[in-house]
């Protein structure tokens, strides 16, 4: 099986944006010029001596999907039953995924993301081996497949390669068999080889991931922290209460404290979910400047609960957003869910402003994934544009600003997507057919 990255040349072009999010506010008639995939000019007024394409509607920077699990996309629509039933179905998918079906599922999932306005995705990747745990001849084959799928879909990728030692995660035995590394040092060698393989790619970078604090013995956590070096890092943290309870029983400290003691918290780390934390944990994540990868639609689908996101932010943590298990792939739903979920728990409104949530989904998300030159419409930044109609039944009459984007729009309102200057085609019907075919094979 060989999947080649398509040759894509970023065109030099110009746009006049009817209304665009620039410097933290919506501005009218914004002229942008693109040179070699980056913004070379950003001005209000819309006057240009060169031909320019007019984009009607509301245009925002590209959105970042900070946390993704491609295999979970096959389970959409199968959320009935309890968590045990969900895990059984996930194990079935994991057992049957091979490089070809992974490519097909990932490409369709990433195309769905791109059509929804995501221009970069962080893929939490832990299926390194064949079903049953037998290594592939190339230990990085599945990672390369994911990178090729993202390239074919036209979306940038940070491949967050997970390190799980032989102790595994007993809750997902099939996944554990396919994801174990012997030790952090050999994980680092494997990931180093993956980086060399992807070195020529303009769209893919390699990060690090830790499935949970239960994924390796306590004495190996500092070793992993050193092996991960300065890569973008994600760790699932206390999505359920059980993880923290077990950690305290085994080690006498919270899961957050265990990570901090191992040197695994800080600005390069995103704590995924971060749902069940006490006040000390909140202060710890905030004081270390750790990011939080909030996945609201996943948390509600799996019944995780609602975490203390606003308190984490006020303590110093930085909010980012992801679609996680892909019960929904819609960046606008993730943004507003952060606010609406908090309202349900607190029974009051006004936890997050629309501007804060839009910033979390654009600039902050790209920073967290190791793409600090994306997520803003500004000179020198990557030329990503996402345009939404302001005249759909959802968005009409809502003001035409960040409130519309966050609290009214959906992925269905996206009309135009540009990634690194390249215009992406919206192929919803084709994507749906691809998903039908591959999911049928995985769940038959």
N, C-alpha and C positions, 0 to 999 in steps of 0.2 A: 504494500500500500504506500503510495506516494502522493502527498497533497502539497502542491507548490504554492507559495505565497504569490498572489497575483501582482503583476507589475502595475503600480498605480503612480501616476505622475500628478502631483498637485498643481492644478491650473492657477495661473496668475489671473485674478479677476477683481471685480469691485461690486459692492452691493450698497444700495440705499435701504436702510432698515426703517420701516415706518415708525416703530417704537422699539427701543432696545434698552436692556439693562446694562448701564455703563456707570462705573464708579459708584455703585450702590443705589442707583435710582434709575427710573425709566425716563428716557429722553426721546424727543421726536426727531425724525429725519436724520438718522445717524449714517454717515458715509464711512464705510470700511473698505480698505483695499487690502488684497491678499497677495503676498509675494512668497513663493517657495513654502507655502503651507502655513505662513504666519501673518498676523496682522501687521501691515507696514504703515497703515494710516487709519486713524479713528477720529472722526470729527463730526460734530453736530452741524446741521444745516442742510446736508444732503446735496450740496452743489458740487458737481464734478465735471471736469473737462473731458473725461473719458467715459465711454459707455458703462453703465452700471445696471445690474439686475435689481429690481425693486422687490423686496420681501415684505408683503403686507401682513400685518398682525403684530404679535408681541414676540420679540426675539431675545433669547437669553443665552448665556454661554453654555457650552456643552455640559451635560450632567454626568456625575460619576456614580456608578453603582459599586459601592465600596466592598460589598460582601455578596458573593454568589456561590451557589452549589449547583452546577449544571445537572447532575443526576436527579436532583429533586424536582426538576421541571416535569419529569415523566409522571409525577404523582398529582399534578393539578387535577382537580375534579374528583379525587379519591380521598378527600379529607374526612370521610365518614369513619366512624369507629373510634376506638381509644388509641392512645399512643402506641400500645403494643401492636395493634393492627397496622398503624402507619409504619412502624419500624420493620414489620414483616414485609410490607410492600417495597420499602426502600432496599432491604436486603435482596429482594428478588431482582430489582433493577441493577444493583451493584454487582450481583453475581453474573449477570448477562452482558454487561457492558464490555465490549472489546474495542480495539482502536477504531474500527470502521463505524460502529454505532455511536461511539463517543464523539467522533467527528461530526456525524450527522445531527446528533442531539445538541451538541454545543453550537454548531453553526446556526441551526434554527433558533436556539435560545438567544444567541448573540444578535441575530438579525431582529428578533422581537425587541430586544433591548434597544438596538440602534433606531428602530422605527419609533420607539417610545421617547427618544431623546437622550439616551445614554451614549456618551462618546468614549467612555473608559469604563472598564470593569475590573474588579479585583476578584479573581477566581481562587477560592479556597480548595486547593487540589491535594487529595490524599489517596487517589487510586493509582498507585505506582506499579503494582504487580498484577499478574493474571489472577483469575478466579482461583481460590484455594491457596494463594500466596506464592505461587511459582514466579520468579522474576522473569520479565521480558529480557530478550537478548540485549536490547538497549534499555537500560533501567529508566531512561527519561522519555520513552516512547509516548506515553499518554500525555505528558506535559507538552511535548512538541505538537501532538495532535490538537490540543486545546489552543495553542498559539496559532496553528494554521487555520483552525476554525474561526478564531477571532479576526484574523487577517482577511479571510474570505467574506466575513460579515461586514468588514470595514470599521471595526471597533478596536480601540487600543486595549491592551491587556496587561495587567500586573498579575503574574502567575504566583500565587502565594503557596509555595510548596511546603506541605505539612511534614513535620517530623514526629513520628509516633514510634516509640520503642516497643520491644516485644511484649511488654505488659498489656498493651492494647487498651481498647475501650470496650469493656464487656457488654455494654448496651448495644453495640453495633458490631457483632462478631464478623460478619461478612466483610464489612468495611475495614475492620482491623486487620484481617488477613491480607488485604490488598494494599495496605498502607504502611507496614512496619519497616523501619530501618534498624540496623544493628546497634548503632550508637550515634550520637550527634556528630562526631568527627567524620564518619563515613557518609552521613547525610550531607554534610558540608561539601565533601568531595563530589557527591552525586550532583548537588545543586550547582557547584562550580562548573561541572561539565555541561550542565544544562545552559548555564549562562553563556558558555563559549559557543554552543550550538545556535543560540538565538542572538549572538552578538551582532550579526548583520541586519537584524530586523529593526525597522523604524517604529514598529507598533507594539513590541512586547518587551517587558522587563520581568525580572525574577525577584520575588520577595520570599518571606518566610512565614510559617504558620505553626501554631501549636494547637492541636484539637481541643484539649482541655488540660488542666493541671494533672489529671489522672492519666495522661498519655505517656508519662515517663516518671521514673523514681525521682524523689526529691533531690538526690545528690547529682542527678544529671541535668537538672534545670539550669544551673549556672554554666555548665559546659555548653548546653544548647545556646544560651544567651551569647556566649563568646563566639560560637560557630556562626550564629546568625549575623554577627557583625553589625553593620549599619544599614541592613536591608529594611524595607518596609515590613512590618511584622504584625500579624493578627493572632489573637488567642480568644477562643470562646470562653467567656467568663460568666459563671453563675446565671446561665439561662434558666435553670431550675434551682430550687432551694436545695435539692439533694446534693449537688456538687459541693456547695459550701459546707453543708452539714458533714459530709464524708471527709472533707479536707480538715475540718476542725477536729473531728474524731481521730483522724490518723496522725496529724502533725501538730495539733494544738493551736493552729493559726488559721485565719480565713484564707480563702483562695487568693484574694487580692494581695494579702500580706505575703503569701508564699511566692507569688510572682515578683513582688517588690524585692524580697530578700534575695532572689536569684538574679536580680538585675534586668528583669524582663518588662518593667514598666518604664514609661518615658514617652517623649514626643514621637518616636518612630513606631510606637506600638498603638494598635487599635484594639480595645477590649470590645469584643463582639457581644451584643445583647446587654451585658452588665445590668441584669434585671434585679437580682436579689442581693443587695449590698446594704450593709449597715452604715451608720454615720462615719465610722472610722475608715471604712473602705472608700466611701465617697471622698473624704478628705485626702486619702492616700492617692487615689487616681488624679484628683485635682492638683495636688501639690507637685506631682511628678510630670504634669502636663500631658498625661496619657490621653489619647483620643478615645472616643466612644463610637463604635459602629452600630448605630441603632437600626434595627430591622423590624419596624412596627407591624407590618402585615404578616410577617413570619411569626412574631411573638403572639399575635392574636389567633393565628391559624393553629398553632401548636399549644396554645393555652399557657404560655410561659408567664404571662402577667405583664405589668407595666412598670418599667424601671424608673429610677430617680434621675431622669435625663437632665431636667432643669437644674437640680441641685448639683449634679456633676459639672455642668457648665459653669455655674456660679462659683464652684470650688476651683475652677481652672482647667477642667477637661474641655476638649473641643469636639463638637458634635459632627458626625458624618452619618450617611444613610446608605442602606443597601436593601436589596430585595430578598436576600437570603435563600429561602427554600422555594421562591418563585410561585407561591400561591397567587401572587399578583406581580406583574412586571409593569410598574407605572411609577415613575419618580415623583409625580405630583401627588399621588395617593400616599406615598411614604412620607412626603413632607407634611401634608396636613394631618396624617395620622399621628405624628409626633405630638401635635397640639391637641387633637381631638381625644386621643387616649388619655392624656393628662387631665383633660376636662372631666372625663368620666370618673377617674379616680378621685380627683380633688373636689369635684362638683363646683368648679369655678372656671372662668374663661381667662384667656390672656397670658398663657405661659410662654409662648414664643411669638415673635413678630414674623410676618411673612418674609421680611428682609433677612432675618437670622436664618430661617429655614432654607431660603434660596441660596444663601451663602454656604450653608452646610452641604447642600446638594451639588454645588459647583466648585468654588475655589477650595474649600476645606476638604472635600472629597478627593479632589485631584492631588492636593498636597499629601494626603494620607497614603495614596497609592504610588507616590514617588514621581508624580508628574506636576511639579510646581509651576511649570510654564504653561499650564492649561487652566481652564475654569474662569477666565476673565476675558471680556472684550476690551483688549488694550494692546497698544503697539508692542510688538515683540513676542506676544503670546501666541500659542497655537490657534490657528484659525478654525475654531469650532463655533457653530451657530445652530441654535434650535429655535425654529419659528412655530408659533401656535396661532391658530385662528382666534380672533376676538369676537367672532360672529356666530359661533355654534350655539345650540340651545343651552349649552352649559356655561359658556363664557359671555354671551351677549348680555349687556346691561349690568356688567359687574365692575366697571370702572376702567378696565384696560391698563392695569398696573400689576405690581407684585402680588396684590391680594387676589387678582384674577388667576395668576399663575399657580399660586399655592392652594387657594381655597375653592377654586371653581373648575380649573382645567383638569383634563385627564389625558392619558397617552393618545387617545383617539383624536385629540385636538392638534396634535403635531402635524404640520404640513410640509416642513422642509428641515433637513438635517445636513450639516456640513461638518466633516471631521478632517482636520489638517488641510482644509481648503477643498477637500474632495466631497462632492455632492453625493449623498447616498440615495439609492432608489428605495422607495417604499414598496415592498413586495409581500403584503400581508397574506394574500391568498396562497402564494407559493410557500411561504413560511408555514402556514397552517397545514398544507398538504404534507410537507416534510415532517412536521411534528406528528401528525397522524400515523405516518408510516413507521417511523422509528419507535414511537411509544407502543404501537401495536406489537412490534417484535419483542420489546422488552417486557411486556406484561401479558403476553398471550398465555 
